[in-house]
Amino acid sequence: MPLSVPLVLRPGYPDRYFTVHVHRVRWSVPNVSPVLTPDHLAQLEDNARRGLRMVSECVAAELTDADIEVTEHPTGGADAVARVLCDSDVCAAVAEQYRRDADEDVEAEAARAWAATQLQGQTMELLRPLGKVEQDHAPAVAATRQVLAALGLPEICLVVLIGASGSGKSTLAGLFPAGSVLNADRLREALTGDPLDQSVSTTAWDLLHRRLDRMLSEHRSAVVDGVNSEAWARKKLIAAGHLHGMPVVALVVDATLEQALARNAARPAALRVRDQVVTAQHAELTRDLSGLLAEGFTAVHHSRDLPVMDVLLRACAEQEKTNPALHVERAFGRDLARLFTRRDGESNNGLGNGTFAIGGQELTIRWVEQDDPDQIVHQMKIACPDCGGPAWVGVYCATDLMDARAGSYPVQSTCLCP
């Protein structure tokens, strides 16, 4: 029985989606000898593994070595299930549309529990089938409404960002919860690893419209982050909003051609658009701006007329207050911050502490609580080089963590031994 199970990492910001591709093979006693031999079990495992590669269109399922679980039944026969964990947003979006039956729900729960063992220290939740609003959408919906209201836009609407590459669209989109933002570049990257790969643009936009239709059908606001310089592309987005009775707002991200070219040039090479393309986009948008209302938009706003800077500063200031791992991200980087869990309730003597966890391995750090994240100094727990007991050593960056783990301490350690 093949099945793809969509999951979401909780808590997480932005939402991180995973899919467990599953293929189960079942042999009953009449199919084999009354006693299952090692050869039978090996063949059963091989059938499950080959079946997973044949039925799934996911590259991870085809190339990754599957985890195989074999269960022998007391009454005879056996099951073998092959599972692969995939982190493609595209696979999760496709799997989310499938409505499982009762037996498949049992298989999905087993897949969720298995995924949690692969991402130790993380919590995985099943995504509900298309059309059922998850209860945990409520905070994101409320946050989206708050940003829209602060910008003076309808609290429930479809926002179409319009601007040349390098104009600042994605920065503006970052004001909204990630679950409210749709971006074709991210979908292209999920498909091929290259956000600028135009060969999969049709597929990426099909997926984007599918997700957009789901969000609008659930009466949730959505922000489409893209150049949207072509009238036919805007027409499809406008039609989607009108279909669901949703106001469709054009938000033009204002930037001069010189600003857009300079910002584009500052991007990493893999994300940089050719100057000729940026120039053409800017010219096309400048030509079409006066006709946006006639295309069917409910309203057209320019970023220069909205309090975008105030909203951005307020959001950054709020994040500094509420993000318990902000000081960790600043010191050790975003990738490590994603693996960090604060151990609330375990602090003592005014010290906070937490762990980085991956693959069953952990690093523990502690710090003195400060109002200013930039003033926090971290220490990593190590084995005392003298007595082997617990000790703490100062760490200021990811390189310090690496060196301390290898036994090369950047500063003198503090031993806790009596």
Secondary structure, 3 states (H helix, E strand, C coil): CEEEEEEEEECCCCCCEEEEEEEEEEECHHHCCCCCCHHHHHHHHHHHHHHHHHHCCCHHHHHCCCEEEEEECCCCCEEEEEEEEECCHHHHHHHHCCCCCHHHHHHHHHHHHHHHHHCCCCEEEECCCCCCCCCCHHHHHHHHHHHHHHCCCCCCCEEEEECCCCCCHHHHHCCCCHHHEEEHHHHHHHHHCCCCCHHHHHHHHHHHHHHHHHHHHCCCCEEEECCCCCHHHHHHHHHHHHHCCCCEEEEECCCCHHHHHHHHHCCCHHHCCCHHHHHHHHHHHHHHHHHHHHHCCCEEEEHHHCCHHHHHHHHHHHHHHHCCCHHHHHHHCHHHHHCEEECCCCCECCEEEEEEEECCEEEEEEEECCCCHHHCCEEEEEECCCCCCEEEEEECCHHHHHHHHCCCCCCCCEECCC
